[in-house]
Structures are given as structure tokens and as C-alpha cells.
Amino acid sequence: MILELIYNLVGDYIMDISDNLKYFFEGKKLENVTAVEVAKKLNISKSTLSNYINGDAYIPLEHLNKICNMFDISVDYILGFTKKNNYKNRNLITVLDPKEIGTRLHEIRKELKVTLLELANIIGINKSTISRYENGKNLILTITLYSICKNYKISADYLLGRIDKPKYLK
């Protein structure tokens, strides 16, 4: 059952991100920007970028954040959580802060009255991993961020410190 949940979530995650990245990279939104230029700004190869766009590889959170900064779009939009492609009062986060993200994650978990174990079971990881995220020892993985936000209707942009409101998505 847990493996099925993880498989379904990973499939949703890849499809949402891949479809939304394709829209930006192949659609009219980026007519004046080449994939080579984007890959260069991310310090990755064009083939790695292509793997992200085609859903053949997971996109690291740092790269997702940089892409969203480059094109002034919200992480929530790329993750498929909202049709709104940006927020008015946003913070430009050039370097993600694991401590800030951890503090916000802990705050949300307490607000929702969810234990580490309950959260771990729902998203399919162990509670020590969540504890490391909350203590700012590790930067949260993109798929874990996706899973938490999807399950609890939380804004990824909020958890990353890119916005202060809205905290929850409809």
C-alpha cells in the first residue's frame, strides 16, 4: 500500500512539473530564451534540463527555485497547485534557507496538529528525515515538498519563504 501511494505520488509529481515546465519551455512564454541559456544559468547540461522538462529526472529544489526566479513564476504554479502563475508580494529567494524552510514546516505541522510520525506515514518517509528538515540540517527534497504541500494544501512558495501569504491553497 505504501509503495502504491509513493508510485502514484511520484507519477503525479513528475507529470505536474513536466507538463508545466514544457508549457514554459516549449510554449510562447519563452520565445526569446533558449534551453542552452537556461541550462547555463543553472550550471547544468542541456540534456539534464531536457530530462527535467520531459519528466525523465527529478528536478532539485535549487534548480526549480532558480527557474521560477528566472521567469518570475511561482513554485506552486510549476508544481501544479494553482493556476496563478505568480504572487504579488513575493520574495526573491536566490539561495534557499533550510532553517527558514524547517521553521515554516514545523510551524505548519504544529498548526495542523500532525505528529512527525503521522506526517512521515502520510508522505512515505521516516520521521528522522522530517526532523532533519525541520531542524534545518537538510534542504527538503522537491518530491517531499510536493507531497507535503499536496496532502495538506500548503503553498510551496510559503514553505520556501518566497511568500508570506497565502499559507494554504484552496
Secondary structure as UniProt FT lines:
FT   HELIX           2..26
FT   HELIX           28..30
FT   TURN            31..32
FT   HELIX           35..42
FT   HELIX           46..54
FT   HELIX           61..71
FT   HELIX           75..78
FT   TURN            79..80
FT   HELIX           98..111
FT   TURN            112..113
FT   HELIX           116..123
FT   HELIX           127..134
FT   TURN            135..136
FT   HELIX           142..152
FT   HELIX           156..159
FT   TURN            160..161
//
